[in-house]
């Protein structure tokens, strides 16, 4: 498969994407600050929410650790995937993308590599959070099929956010400015059902919590992990992820065509 070439170009899209994904992963490992944030931030948030706030928060029949784990998973991968913007902007500002255009490499592979690397990095973060949660009392009721569905939903969400963030990375004026989406994905989960039931929020905040992606995606993860009724949240989660992905793909493609000329 990796030897398949695009007619008339000599590009090998699968091989080029694999090489760029490996490059992005190596850069992530060498960036100690980002590595520590990606590894320990979600774990620290989980411990903070369960040990400091857990005893004071209503969780509707669950131990709070069981209620909050889906929210922490969602927040950590949303934030981690949004950091794709900084990687893309860094390559833009350093001229790396322009350099690749002079080589026999599919130019867009560098962006694809950043996105795929984000998916792999964040699945590792998910595993770390789940292991920590199990150590402090998380008691999931998921079957093997449910766990596969959880991994699929998480990967779909990361793919969508990373693609959307890559679009922002292509238009950001600086690496610092490219970090803006991270704050959005770090704090929006707090205004959803990921950490507290919606009915406990102030009345004026409830519509915001109800009609944003973190609530249906978080409830889908909670249903799969804890065996609660899924209702309409499943298709809503898929629709949100698909919509964000389509928006990211179209926006990235449009911006990419403009910067090529």
C-alpha positions as CSV (number, residue, x, y, z in Angstrom):
1,X,0.0,0.0,0.0
2,X,2.8,2.4,0.9
3,X,4.3,2.0,-2.6
4,X,1.1,3.3,-4.3
5,X,1.8,6.5,-6.2
6,X,-0.4,9.3,-7.4
7,X,-0.6,9.3,-11.2
8,X,1.6,11.9,-12.8
9,X,3.2,13.1,-9.6
10,X,5.5,10.4,-8.2
11,X,4.1,11.0,-4.7
12,X,3.4,8.0,-2.4
13,X,0.7,9.4,-0.2
14,X,0.5,6.6,2.3
15,X,4.3,6.3,2.7
16,X,4.7,10.1,2.8
17,X,2.0,10.4,5.5
18,X,3.6,7.6,7.5
19,X,7.0,9.4,7.4
20,X,5.5,12.7,8.5
21,X,3.5,11.0,11.3
22,X,6.7,9.5,12.6
23,X,8.4,12.9,12.3
24,X,5.7,14.6,14.4
25,X,5.8,11.8,17.0
26,X,9.6,12.2,17.3
27,X,9.3,16.0,17.7
28,X,6.6,15.4,20.4
29,X,8.9,13.1,22.4
30,X,11.8,15.6,22.2
31,X,9.6,18.5,23.3
32,X,9.8,17.7,27.1
33,X,7.4,20.5,28.1
34,X,4.6,19.4,25.8
35,X,5.2,15.8,26.7
36,X,4.9,16.5,30.4
37,X,1.8,18.6,29.9
38,X,0.2,15.9,27.7
39,X,1.1,13.1,30.1
40,X,0.4,14.7,33.5
41,X,-2.2,17.4,33.0
42,X,-5.1,15.0,32.5
43,X,-4.0,12.8,35.5
44,X,-3.7,15.9,37.7
45,X,-7.1,17.1,36.7
46,X,-8.6,13.7,37.4
47,X,-7.0,13.6,40.9
48,X,-8.0,17.2,41.6
49,X,-11.7,16.6,40.6
50,X,-12.0,13.3,42.6
51,X,-10.0,14.1,45.7
52,X,-10.7,17.8,46.2
53,X,-14.1,18.4,44.7
54,X,-15.6,14.9,44.4
55,X,-17.2,14.8,47.9
56,X,-19.1,18.1,47.3
57,X,-20.5,17.4,43.8
58,X,-23.8,15.6,43.0
59,X,-23.3,12.8,40.6
60,X,-26.7,11.2,40.3
61,X,-26.2,7.7,41.7
62,X,-22.6,7.3,40.7
63,X,-19.4,7.5,42.7
64,X,-18.0,10.7,41.5
65,X,-14.9,9.0,40.0
66,X,-17.2,6.9,37.8
67,X,-19.1,10.0,36.7
68,X,-16.1,12.3,36.0
69,X,-13.8,9.9,34.1
70,X,-15.5,10.4,30.7
71,X,-15.3,14.2,31.2
72,X,-11.6,14.1,32.0
73,X,-10.9,11.9,29.0
74,X,-12.7,14.2,26.7
75,X,-11.0,17.3,28.1
76,X,-7.5,15.9,27.9
77,X,-7.9,14.7,24.3
78,X,-9.6,17.9,23.2
79,X,-6.9,20.0,24.6
80,X,-4.1,17.7,23.3
81,X,-5.6,17.5,19.8
82,X,-6.0,21.3,19.7
83,X,-2.2,21.7,20.2
84,X,-1.9,20.4,16.6
85,X,-2.3,24.1,15.6
86,X,1.0,25.1,17.3
87,X,2.9,22.3,15.5
88,X,1.5,23.3,12.1
89,X,2.2,27.0,12.8
90,X,5.7,26.2,13.9
91,X,6.4,24.4,10.6
92,X,4.9,27.3,8.7
93,X,7.1,29.9,10.4
94,X,10.3,27.9,10.2
95,X,9.8,27.3,6.5
96,X,9.6,23.5,6.9
97,X,6.5,23.2,4.7
98,X,8.1,25.3,2.0
99,X,11.1,23.1,2.1
100,X,9.0,19.9,1.7
101,X,7.5,21.5,-1.4
102,X,10.9,21.3,-3.1
103,X,11.1,17.6,-2.5
104,X,9.4,14.6,-4.1
105,X,7.0,14.4,-1.1
106,X,3.2,15.0,-1.1
107,X,3.1,18.5,0.3
108,X,-0.1,18.0,2.3
109,X,1.4,14.9,4.0
110,X,3.1,17.2,6.6
111,X,-0.3,18.4,7.8
112,X,-1.7,14.9,7.7
113,X,1.2,13.7,9.7
114,X,0.5,16.2,12.4
115,X,-3.1,15.1,12.6
116,X,-2.4,11.4,12.7
117,X,0.3,11.9,15.3
118,X,-2.2,13.8,17.5
119,X,-4.5,10.8,17.3
120,X,-1.8,8.4,18.5
121,X,-0.4,10.7,21.2
122,X,-3.8,11.3,22.7
123,X,-4.8,7.6,22.7
124,X,-1.7,7.1,24.9
125,X,-3.0,9.9,27.2
126,X,-6.4,8.2,27.4
127,X,-4.7,5.0,28.5
128,X,-2.8,6.8,31.2
129,X,-6.0,8.4,32.5
130,X,-7.9,5.1,32.5
131,X,-5.1,3.4,34.4
132,X,-5.0,6.2,37.0
133,X,-8.8,6.1,37.3
134,X,-8.8,2.3,37.9
135,X,-6.1,2.8,40.7
136,X,-8.3,5.3,42.5
137,X,-11.5,3.3,42.3
138,X,-13.0,3.7,38.9
139,X,-15.4,0.8,38.3
140,X,-16.5,0.6,34.7
141,X,-19.1,-1.9,33.5
142,X,-18.1,-1.9,29.9
143,X,-17.8,-5.1,27.8
144,X,-14.9,-5.6,25.3
145,X,-17.2,-4.3,22.6
146,X,-18.0,-1.2,24.6
147,X,-14.3,-0.5,25.2
148,X,-13.7,-0.7,21.4
149,X,-16.5,1.7,20.9
150,X,-15.0,4.1,23.5
151,X,-11.7,4.0,21.6
152,X,-13.5,4.6,18.3
153,X,-15.4,7.6,19.7
154,X,-12.2,9.1,21.2
155,X,-10.2,8.6,18.0
156,X,-13.0,10.1,15.9
157,X,-13.2,13.2,18.2
158,X,-9.4,13.6,18.3
159,X,-9.2,13.3,14.5
160,X,-11.9,16.0,14.1
161,X,-10.4,18.4,16.6
162,X,-6.8,17.9,15.3
163,X,-8.0,18.6,11.7
164,X,-9.9,21.7,12.8
165,X,-6.8,22.8,14.7
166,X,-4.6,22.3,11.7
167,X,-6.7,24.7,9.8
168,X,-6.2,27.3,12.5
169,X,-2.5,26.6,12.6
170,X,-2.3,27.5,8.9
171,X,-3.8,31.0,9.5
172,X,-2.2,31.8,12.9
173,X,0.2,34.7,13.0
174,X,2.5,33.2,15.6
175,X,3.1,30.0,17.5
176,X,1.8,31.6,20.7
177,X,-1.4,32.7,18.9
178,X,-1.9,29.1,17.6
179,X,-2.4,28.0,21.2
180,X,-5.7,29.8,21.4
181,X,-7.9,26.8,20.5
182,X,-6.3,25.0,23.4
183,X,-8.0,27.3,25.9
184,X,-11.3,26.8,24.2
185,X,-11.1,23.0,24.4
186,X,-9.7,23.1,28.0
187,X,-12.5,25.2,29.5
188,X,-15.6,24.4,27.4
189,X,-16.0,21.0,29.0
190,X,-16.7,22.7,32.3
191,X,-19.9,24.2,30.8
192,X,-21.3,20.8,29.9
193,X,-22.5,17.6,31.5
194,X,-18.9,16.2,31.7
195,X,-18.2,17.2,35.2
196,X,-21.7,18.0,36.7
197,X,-25.2,17.2,35.7
198,X,-26.7,19.9,33.5
199,X,-29.6,20.6,35.9
200,X,-27.2,21.7,38.6
201,X,-25.9,24.6,36.3
202,X,-27.5,28.1,36.4
203,X,-30.6,28.2,34.2
204,X,-29.0,30.6,31.7
205,X,-26.0,28.2,31.2
206,X,-28.1,25.1,30.6
207,X,-28.8,25.7,26.9
208,X,-25.1,26.3,26.3
209,X,-24.3,23.0,28.0
210,X,-27.0,21.1,26.1
211,X,-26.1,22.4,22.6
212,X,-22.4,21.9,22.4
213,X,-20.2,18.9,21.5
214,X,-18.9,18.0,24.9
215,X,-22.2,17.0,26.4
216,X,-23.4,14.4,23.8
217,X,-19.9,13.0,23.3
218,X,-19.3,12.8,27.1
219,X,-22.7,11.2,27.7
220,X,-21.9,8.7,25.0
221,X,-18.6,7.7,26.7
222,X,-20.4,7.5,30.1
223,X,-23.1,5.3,28.6
224,X,-20.5,2.9,27.1
225,X,-18.4,2.8,30.2
226,X,-21.1,2.7,32.8
227,X,-24.0,1.0,31.1
228,X,-26.4,3.9,31.3
229,X,-29.1,4.5,28.6
230,X,-27.6,6.1,25.5
231,X,-30.8,7.8,24.1
232,X,-30.1,10.3,21.4
233,X,-26.6,11.1,22.5
234,X,-24.9,8.5,20.3
235,X,-26.0,9.9,17.0
236,X,-25.5,13.4,18.3
237,X,-21.9,12.6,19.2
238,X,-21.3,11.2,15.8
239,X,-22.9,14.2,14.1
240,X,-20.8,16.6,16.1
241,X,-17.5,14.8,15.3
242,X,-18.4,14.4,11.7
243,X,-19.4,18.1,11.4
244,X,-16.1,19.3,13.1
245,X,-14.1,16.9,10.8
246,X,-15.8,18.1,7.6
247,X,-15.3,21.7,8.7
248,X,-11.7,21.1,9.4
249,X,-11.0,19.2,6.2
250,X,-12.7,21.9,4.0
251,X,-11.1,24.8,5.9
252,X,-7.6,23.2,5.8
253,X,-7.9,22.4,2.1
254,X,-9.1,25.9,1.2
255,X,-6.3,27.5,3.3
256,X,-3.7,25.1,1.9
257,X,-4.6,26.0,-1.7
258,X,-4.2,29.7,-0.9
259,X,-0.7,29.4,0.7
260,X,0.6,27.3,-2.2
261,X,0.5,30.2,-4.5
